[in-house]
Amino acid sequence: MKKILITNDDGYDSKGLLALVEALRPLGQVTVVAPSLEKSACGHSLTLTKPLRFISVDDDFYKLDDGTPTDCIFLALHKLYDEGEKPDIVVSGINRGANMGEDITYSGTASAAMEAVLQGIPAIAISQVCADDCQDIDQLRYELAKDTIYNIVRKILNEDFPLPDRKFLNINIPPIKSSECRGYKITRAGNRYYGNDAAVHCNPRGVEYYWIGLPHFDWLESKGHIADFEATNSGYVSITPIHLDMTSYDDIAKLEEWI
């Protein structure tokens, strides 16, 4: 039986995680290790300053006490698999909200997939794009996301993973019904417009504090291959190959000359 390891960054009781488990259980033995609390935008962070605990929620289902998605993958491989044994695939999600463009660098969902491929395991990050502050997602019930991840993971388990080492698939689902989907598009990561929104307040003792605001969901004009946000805006599932090598190869010769 194929072994599937699942995590997310929205917490162990999120609807997206439970939808992912439901979608993939027919394909193999599903094990879940997820954060006990929401860890959105935690990036590829490991917890190094305090111990972490596995807490059993159900059979093959654990929450990692205040751990990050990266912690979940790192420690799951240490605790739940024998030496030399690995899951056949790691799937992270289904995230409530998009993970496109440079947001991938913030994403705990994507970072769990990063950790998996660093450990030599094929991985997918899957996120549900929201149309209206994510209120639409409860109505959609992750239908298209579940259909998509089932089909993609089944294809991988029956054939092979389409990417070489240290690369993962980043999937974003448009906020539409399965019947309205126009298909899959292989995309590049787009470019977000980033502001610097933060609200300042004072607590009852007059101490100032800040609350980082929601980013503007605006995108810069795309050039070249179709971008992830363009695909989802047009009713397609976006599938983007992501690699961990962030070297700007085009600039190496320029820098050698400059230095």
Residue pairs with C-beta under 8 A, 6 or more apart in sequence:
1 28
1 29
2 27
2 28
2 29
2 88
2 89
2 157
3 28
3 29
3 31
3 81
3 86
3 87
3 88
4 24
4 27
4 28
4 29
4 30
4 31
4 87
4 88
4 89
4 90
4 91
4 153
5 31
5 32
5 33
5 73
5 76
5 77
5 87
5 89
5 90
5 91
5 116
5 121
6 17
6 20
6 21
6 24
6 30
6 31
6 32
6 33
6 34
6 90
6 91
6 92
7 32
7 33
7 34
7 35
7 69
7 72
7 73
7 76
7 90
7 92
7 112
8 14
8 16
8 17
8 20
8 34
8 35
8 69
8 92
8 93
8 94
8 95
8 108
8 109
8 112
9 35
9 38
9 39
9 40
9 42
9 68
9 69
9 92
9 95
9 107
9 108
9 109
9 111
9 112
10 16
10 17
10 38
10 39
10 40
10 95
10 96
11 17
11 34
11 35
11 36
11 37
11 38
11 39
11 63
12 32
12 34
12 35
12 36
12 57
12 61
12 62
12 63
14 34
14 38
14 96
15 96
15 137
15 138
15 142
16 93
16 94
16 95
16 96
16 128
16 137
16 142
16 145
17 32
17 34
17 93
17 94
19 94
19 141
19 142
19 145
19 146
20 91
20 93
20 94
20 126
20 142
20 145
20 146
20 149
21 30
21 32
21 61
22 146
23 145
23 146
23 147
23 149
23 150
24 30
24 91
24 149
24 150
24 153
26 150
27 150
27 153
27 154
27 157
28 88
28 157
29 60
30 60
31 60
31 61
31 76
31 80
31 87
32 57
32 60
32 61
32 62
33 54
33 62
33 63
33 64
33 72
33 73
33 75
33 76
33 80
34 62
34 63
34 64
34 69
34 72
35 63
35 64
35 66
35 67
35 68
35 69
35 71
35 72
35 108
36 55
36 63
36 64
36 65
36 66
36 67
37 66
39 67
39 68
39 69
39 108
40 97
40 108
41 106
41 107
41 108
42 68
42 69
42 70
42 108
42 111
43 105
43 106
43 107
43 108
43 111
44 70
44 111
44 114
44 115
45 68
45 70
45 108
45 111
46 68
46 70
46 71
46 74
47 66
47 67
47 68
47 71
50 66
52 64
52 65
52 66
52 67
52 71
52 75
53 64
53 65
54 62
54 63
54 64
54 65
54 75
54 79
55 62
55 63
55 64
55 65
56 62
57 63
62 76
64 71
64 72
64 75
67 75
68 108
68 111
69 92
69 108
69 109
69 111
69 112
69 115
70 108
70 111
70 112
70 114
70 115
72 112
73 90
73 112
73 115
73 116
73 119
74 115
74 119
77 86
77 87
77 119
77 121
81 87
86 119
86 120
86 121
87 121
88 121
88 122
88 157
89 121
89 122
89 123
89 124
89 153
89 156
89 157
89 161
90 112
90 113
90 116
90 121
90 122
90 123
90 124
91 123
91 124
91 126
91 149
91 153
92 109
92 110
92 112
92 113
92 116
92 123
92 124
92 125
92 126
93 109
93 124
93 125
93 126
93 127
93 128
93 145
93 149
93 171
94 126
94 127
94 128
94 142
94 145
94 146
94 149
94 173
95 107
95 109
95 125
95 126
95 127
95 128
96 128
96 130
96 134
96 137
97 127
97 128
97 129
97 130
97 134
98 127
98 128
98 129
98 130
98 172
98 217
98 229
98 232
99 107
99 109
99 110
99 125
99 127
99 170
99 172
100 127
100 129
100 170
100 172
100 189
100 190
100 192
100 227
100 228
100 229
100 232
100 238
100 240
101 189
101 190
101 191
101 192
101 219
101 227
101 228
101 229
102 189
102 191
102 192
102 194
103 192
104 110
104 170
104 189
104 242
107 125
107 127
109 125
109 126
109 127
110 125
110 168
110 170
110 242
112 123
112 125
113 123
113 124
113 125
113 168
113 169
113 170
113 242
114 123
114 168
114 244
116 122
116 123
116 168
117 123
117 165
117 166
117 167
117 168
117 244
118 166
118 244
120 165
122 156
122 161
122 163
122 168
123 168
123 169
124 149
124 152
124 153
124 168
124 169
124 170
124 171
125 168
125 169
125 170
125 171
126 145
126 148
126 149
126 171
126 172
126 173
127 170
127 171
127 172
127 173
128 137
128 140
128 142
128 145
128 172
128 173
128 175
129 172
129 173
129 174
129 175
129 232
130 136
130 137
130 175
131 175
136 175
137 175
140 175
140 176
140 177
142 173
143 177
143 178
144 173
144 174
144 176
144 177
144 178
144 181
144 237
145 173
147 178
148 171
148 173
148 184
148 237
149 171
152 169
152 171
152 239
156 162
162 169
163 169
163 241
166 243
166 244
166 245
167 241
167 242
167 243
167 244
168 241
168 242
169 239
169 240
169 241
169 242
170 189
170 228
170 239
170 240
170 241
170 242
171 237
171 238
171 239
171 240
172 228
172 231
172 232
172 237
172 238
172 240
173 232
173 237
174 181
174 231
174 232
174 233
174 234
174 235
174 236
174 237
174 238
176 235
180 235
181 235
181 236
181 237
182 234
182 235
182 236
183 236
183 237
184 236
184 237
184 239
185 226
185 231
185 234
185 236
185 237
185 238
185 239
186 239
186 240
186 241
187 225
187 226
187 227
187 228
187 230
187 231
187 238
187 239
187 240
188 224
188 225
188 226
188 227
188 228
188 240
189 227
189 228
189 240
189 242
190 219
190 220
190 222
190 227
190 228
190 229
190 230
191 219
191 220
191 222
191 227
192 215
192 218
192 219
192 220
193 216
193 218
193 219
193 220
194 215
194 216
195 215
195 216
197 212
197 213
197 214
197 215
197 216
198 210
198 211
198 212
198 213
199 210
199 211
199 213
200 208
200 209
200 210
201 208
201 209
201 210
201 211
202 208
202 209
203 209
219 227
219 229
222 229
222 230
228 238
228 240
229 238
231 237
231 238
232 238
